[in-house]
Amino acid sequence: MRIAVVGAGWSGLAAAITATQAGHHATVFEASRAIGGRARALFDTKNTPPLDNGQHILIGAYTETLRLMRLVGVDIDQALLRLPLTLLFPDGNGLQLPALPAPFDALVGILRAQGWGWRDKAALLRTAVGWQLGQFQCSPQKSVTHLCAALTPRVLNDLIEPLCVAALNTPADRSSGQVFLRVVQDSLFGAPGGSNLLLPRVDLDTLFPAPAVQWLQQRGATIALGHRVQVLQPHGTEWLIDGAVFDAVLLTCPPWEAARLVEHSGVAAGTWLQKAHALQFESIATV
């Protein structure tokens, strides 16, 4: 099959790799001249070292991301510095997980948390057990703030808020409780090392996008940089992208760009378009 992938961020490259592995021919369209999306490196013309587009930190629970990185030839141990999860404040208070298998790292880390009273620790342990017994499920409408209503202010300020912003890029009162529970399950109660912080030792381009593109091109995929897709149209059982014919199209671009293409394609997708237009975004600053 001929697969078109619109967007050459990490998700687009992952989609193209998966399609190529399945025996399809992938063509990746990217509006900019750079690959990697919002987790990319920036290059100038003065031969200076590349500058990352903000700070991006992975965690050990990103098993599929790490698998794809290994697949395209990235040496994980060389490219990433693995550290235990640490949420400490300048005064030394906060949480630091030891190098133990999950969930013992979380249990010991909570019991040893500096600046926390037994009431703080007991509330978190009791709540965490409740999440586990509930199979890390909650109402889709519940925010992280509502999900953590039984926790003390100390735990909320020292752990929940920083973890929520780091993982979801959104304050707790506006973040999905269900998505947060998935993060907690995978990182603190999942495979060994799931809570570890993985800090890039190399620039973001070298970390995945560049090896991914090289891997794709070696297997016959097409990477079309500087090509902003203008027209997406159904054509019988196929699709037309700016006149080129494809058997399937994957939209891995920002939602407003995906909505632009779908809205003018003639496809009946009113409900999806409403959801896409309703999405809100948070700015991210690196200090």
C-alpha positions as CSV (number, residue, x, y, z in Angstrom):
1,M,0.0,0.0,0.0
2,R,1.0,3.6,-0.6
3,I,0.7,5.4,2.8
4,A,0.9,9.2,3.1
5,V,2.0,10.6,6.5
6,V,1.3,14.3,7.0
7,G,3.7,15.6,9.6
8,A,7.3,14.6,10.4
9,G,7.3,15.0,14.1
10,W,8.1,12.0,16.4
11,S,4.6,10.6,15.9
12,G,4.7,11.0,12.1
13,L,8.1,9.3,11.9
14,A,6.9,6.5,14.2
15,A,3.9,6.0,11.9
16,A,6.1,5.9,8.8
17,I,8.4,3.4,10.5
18,T,5.4,1.1,11.4
19,A,4.0,1.3,7.9
20,T,7.4,0.5,6.4
21,Q,7.8,-2.5,8.7
22,A,4.5,-3.7,7.5
23,G,5.7,-3.7,3.9
24,H,4.0,-0.5,2.8
25,H,5.6,2.5,1.0
26,A,5.5,5.6,3.2
27,T,5.7,9.2,2.0
28,V,6.1,11.7,4.8
29,F,5.0,15.3,4.1
30,E,6.4,18.0,6.4
31,A,5.6,21.7,6.0
32,S,8.8,23.0,7.5
33,R,12.4,22.2,6.5
34,A,13.1,20.5,9.8
35,I,12.1,17.1,11.1
36,G,11.1,16.3,14.7
37,G,8.1,18.6,15.2
38,R,8.2,20.4,18.6
39,A,11.0,18.0,19.9
40,R,13.6,19.0,17.3
41,A,17.0,20.6,17.1
42,L,17.5,24.1,15.6
43,F,20.4,24.7,13.2
44,D,21.8,28.0,12.0
45,T,24.2,28.8,9.1
46,K,27.3,29.6,11.3
47,N,28.3,26.0,12.0
48,T,27.5,26.4,15.7
49,P,26.2,23.4,17.7
50,P,22.5,22.7,17.3
51,L,20.1,24.2,19.9
52,D,17.2,22.1,21.1
53,N,13.7,23.5,20.7
54,G,13.2,23.5,24.4
55,Q,14.0,20.9,27.1
56,H,12.5,17.5,26.5
57,I,12.8,14.7,29.1
58,L,11.8,11.1,28.7
59,I,11.0,8.6,31.4
60,G,11.6,4.9,31.5
61,A,7.9,4.1,31.0
62,Y,8.2,5.3,27.4
63,T,8.8,1.7,26.3
64,E,7.5,2.1,22.7
65,T,9.5,5.3,22.1
66,L,12.6,3.5,23.4
67,R,11.9,0.5,21.2
68,L,11.6,2.6,18.1
69,M,14.8,4.5,19.0
70,R,16.6,1.2,19.3
71,L,15.1,0.0,16.0
72,V,16.5,2.9,14.0
73,G,20.0,2.4,15.6
74,V,20.1,4.7,18.5
75,D,22.3,3.5,21.4
76,I,20.0,4.3,24.3
77,D,22.7,4.0,27.0
78,Q,24.9,6.5,25.1
79,A,22.1,8.9,24.1
80,L,20.3,9.1,27.4
81,L,21.4,9.6,31.0
82,R,19.2,7.4,33.3
83,L,18.5,8.8,36.8
84,P,16.0,7.9,39.5
85,L,12.9,10.2,39.7
86,T,13.8,13.2,41.8
87,L,11.4,16.0,42.8
88,L,13.4,17.9,45.4
89,F,13.2,21.6,46.2
90,P,16.2,23.8,47.1
91,D,15.5,23.3,50.8
92,G,15.9,19.5,50.4
93,N,12.3,18.7,50.9
94,G,10.4,16.5,48.4
95,L,10.5,13.1,46.9
96,Q,13.4,11.0,45.6
97,L,12.9,7.4,44.5
98,P,15.7,4.9,45.1
99,A,17.0,2.5,42.5
100,L,14.6,-0.4,43.3
101,P,12.1,-2.4,41.3
102,A,8.6,-0.9,41.0
103,P,6.5,-0.5,43.1
104,F,9.1,-0.7,45.9
105,D,10.9,2.4,44.6
106,A,7.7,4.4,45.0
107,L,6.9,2.9,48.4
108,V,10.4,3.6,49.9
109,G,10.5,7.0,48.2
110,I,7.2,8.0,49.8
111,L,8.2,6.7,53.3
112,R,11.6,8.6,53.1
113,A,10.1,11.8,51.6
114,Q,11.8,14.8,53.3
115,G,9.5,17.5,54.8
116,W,6.5,15.2,54.7
117,G,4.6,14.2,57.9
118,W,3.1,10.8,58.4
119,R,-0.3,12.3,57.5
120,D,1.1,13.3,54.1
121,K,2.7,9.9,53.5
122,A,-0.4,8.0,54.7
123,A,-2.7,10.0,52.5
124,L,-0.6,9.3,49.4
125,L,-0.2,5.6,50.1
126,R,-3.9,5.2,50.8
127,T,-4.8,7.1,47.6
128,A,-2.3,5.1,45.5
129,V,-3.7,1.8,46.8
130,G,-7.2,3.0,45.9
131,W,-6.0,3.8,42.4
132,Q,-4.4,0.4,42.0
133,L,-7.5,-1.4,43.3
134,G,-9.6,0.6,40.8
135,Q,-7.3,-0.5,38.0
136,F,-6.2,3.0,37.5
137,Q,-9.6,4.0,36.0
138,C,-11.7,7.1,36.8
139,S,-14.5,9.1,35.2
140,P,-13.5,10.7,32.0
141,Q,-14.8,14.1,33.3
142,K,-12.6,14.0,36.5
143,S,-9.7,16.4,36.6
144,V,-6.4,15.6,38.4
145,T,-7.4,18.0,41.2
146,H,-10.7,16.1,41.8
147,L,-8.8,12.8,41.5
148,C,-6.4,13.9,44.3
149,A,-8.9,15.6,46.6
150,A,-7.9,13.3,49.5
151,L,-4.3,14.3,49.4
152,T,-2.7,16.9,51.6
153,P,-1.6,20.3,50.4
154,R,2.0,19.3,50.9
155,V,1.7,16.2,48.6
156,L,-0.2,18.2,46.0
157,N,2.4,21.0,45.9
158,D,5.5,18.8,46.1
159,L,4.5,15.9,43.9
160,I,1.2,16.0,42.1
161,E,1.4,19.5,40.6
162,P,5.1,19.2,39.4
163,L,4.4,15.6,38.0
164,C,1.2,16.7,36.3
165,V,2.8,19.7,34.6
166,A,5.9,17.7,33.6
167,A,3.9,14.8,32.2
168,L,0.8,16.5,30.8
169,N,2.1,20.1,30.3
170,T,-1.1,21.3,32.0
171,P,-2.0,22.4,35.5
172,A,-3.8,19.8,37.7
173,D,-7.2,21.6,37.7
174,R,-7.4,21.4,33.9
175,S,-5.7,18.0,33.4
176,S,-7.4,14.7,32.7
177,G,-7.5,12.5,35.7
178,Q,-7.6,9.4,33.5
179,V,-4.6,10.4,31.5
180,F,-2.7,11.2,34.7
181,L,-3.6,7.7,36.1
182,R,-2.1,6.1,33.0
183,V,1.1,8.0,33.6
184,V,1.2,7.0,37.3
185,Q,0.5,3.4,36.4
186,D,3.2,3.1,33.7
187,S,5.8,5.1,35.6
188,L,5.4,4.2,39.3
189,F,3.6,0.8,39.1
190,G,4.8,-0.6,35.8
191,A,8.0,-2.2,34.6
192,P,11.3,-1.8,36.5
193,G,12.9,1.6,35.7
194,G,9.6,3.1,34.5
195,S,9.9,6.1,36.8
196,N,13.5,6.8,35.8
197,L,14.2,10.2,34.2
198,L,16.0,9.9,30.8
199,L,18.0,13.0,30.0
200,P,19.3,13.5,26.5
201,R,23.1,13.5,26.2
202,V,22.8,14.4,22.5
203,D,20.7,17.0,20.6
204,L,17.1,16.2,19.8
205,D,17.8,15.7,16.1
206,T,20.4,13.0,16.8
207,L,18.2,11.5,19.5
208,F,15.6,10.1,17.1
209,P,14.5,12.2,14.0
210,A,17.7,12.0,12.0
211,P,18.3,8.2,12.6
212,A,14.6,7.6,11.9
213,V,14.7,9.5,8.5
214,Q,17.9,7.6,7.6
215,W,16.3,4.3,8.5
216,L,13.2,5.2,6.4
217,Q,15.1,6.3,3.3
218,Q,17.3,3.2,3.4
219,R,14.1,1.2,3.0
220,G,12.6,3.2,0.2
221,A,10.4,5.7,2.1
222,T,10.0,9.3,0.7
223,I,10.6,12.3,2.9
224,A,9.1,15.5,1.4
225,L,10.3,18.5,3.5
226,G,9.0,22.0,2.9
227,H,5.8,20.6,1.5
228,R,2.7,21.8,3.2
229,V,-0.2,19.7,2.0
230,Q,-2.8,21.9,0.4
231,V,-5.5,19.5,-0.7
232,L,-6.8,16.2,0.8
233,Q,-9.5,14.5,-1.2
234,P,-11.1,11.1,-1.3
235,H,-10.8,9.4,-4.7
236,G,-12.9,6.2,-4.8
237,T,-11.2,3.8,-2.5
238,E,-8.0,5.9,-2.6
239,W,-6.9,9.4,-1.5
240,L,-5.4,12.3,-3.4
241,I,-2.9,14.6,-1.7
242,D,-2.1,17.5,-3.9
243,G,-2.8,15.3,-6.9
244,A,-0.7,12.3,-5.8
245,V,-2.6,9.0,-5.2
246,F,-2.4,7.1,-1.9
247,D,-4.2,4.1,-0.5
248,A,-4.3,5.6,3.0
249,V,-3.5,8.8,4.8
250,L,-2.3,9.3,8.4
251,L,-2.6,12.8,9.8
252,T,0.2,13.2,12.4
253,C,0.2,17.0,12.2
254,P,-1.1,19.6,14.8
255,P,-4.9,19.4,15.2
256,W,-5.6,22.7,13.6
257,E,-3.7,21.6,10.5
258,A,-5.5,18.3,10.4
259,A,-8.8,20.1,10.8
260,R,-8.0,22.4,7.9
261,L,-7.4,19.4,5.6
262,V,-10.4,17.4,6.8
263,E,-12.7,20.4,6.7
264,H,-12.0,21.0,3.0
265,S,-11.9,17.3,2.0
266,G,-15.6,16.8,1.6
267,V,-15.5,14.0,4.2
268,A,-18.4,14.0,6.6
269,A,-16.6,14.4,9.9
270,G,-18.6,17.1,11.8
271,T,-18.2,15.6,15.2
272,W,-14.5,15.0,14.8
273,L,-14.0,18.6,13.6
274,Q,-15.9,20.0,16.6
275,K,-13.5,18.1,18.9
276,A,-10.5,19.2,17.0
277,H,-11.4,22.9,17.0
278,A,-12.3,22.7,20.7
279,L,-8.8,21.5,21.8
280,Q,-6.9,24.1,23.9
281,F,-3.2,24.4,24.2
282,E,-0.7,25.4,26.9
283,S,2.6,27.2,26.3
284,I,5.8,25.6,27.5
285,A,8.8,27.6,28.7
286,T,12.3,26.3,29.3
287,V,14.4,28.2,31.8
